[in-house]
Amino acid sequence: MARDRSNIVKRSRRLGITLGKEKYVRRRSYPPGIHGPKQMRRRPRMSAYGEQLQEKQKARAIYGVMERQFRNYFEKASHKDGNTGQNMVLALELRLDNVIYRLGFARTRRQARQMVNHGFILVNGSRVDIPSYAVSIGDEISIKESKKEKGLVKLIPEAINLGTLPKWISRDEKALTGKITSLPEGEDLSQGFDPTLIVEFYSR
């Protein structure tokens, strides 16, 4: 399976977002490279195409999705009723690795993906090791009992304290379980990028 192995801190600084290395992004707010500080002082105005491309790259980086898979999310969203951009973000939010991150069972989506890949996660009592698996309303997510003594699971209490639980998910912190109670909507679909520009990019 293809993975983006580029430096996560450089990607964070280039796109102006945090991808798990917040302290480094705060320390150096300018883009990477020897001309980074100069770019902040004399950065030319970005073209419409550049803005669209950057929003796409932001979304891909946030959710950790490669180009072909991301394009598939757009294609499927465009064939559904309603707003294409919102449909696309909804599908990304319902990925199992993202749900693990939203539940606070992992500090980052990369860590959540690792937990899924390594068989830590059960959906409705059955093991699921596909990070892109789409959860549905009523699905129950839990940690496999035999994995609860592993190092990643022991870090969950710390991770839970880092974020706010979305309205569309419920969580039992003692049992380390979660449940999808509704679909993301409204502010839950605002994730630091403009999906409208992404739709425009793919609709050129």
Sequence and secondary structure as in RCSB ss.txt:
>XXXX:A:sequence
MARDRSNIVKRSRRLGITLGKEKYVRRRSYPPGIHGPKQMRRRPRMSAYGEQLQEKQKARAIYGVMERQFRNYFE
KASHKDGNTGQNMVLALELRLDNVIYRLGFARTRRQARQMVNHGFILVNGSRVDIPSYAVSIGDEISIKESKKEK
GLVKLIPEAINLGTLPKWISRDEKALTGKITSLPEGEDLSQGFDPTLIVEFYSR
>XXXX:A:secstr
     S HHHHHHHHT  SS HHHHHH  S SSTTHHHHHHS     HHHHHHHHHHHHHHHHT  HHHHHHHHH
HHHTSSS HHHHHHHHHHTBHHHHHHHHTSSSSHHHHHHHHHTT EEETTEE   TT B  TT EEEE GGGTTS
HHHHTHHHHHTTS   TTEEEETTTTEEEE S   GGGG  SS HHHHHHHHT 
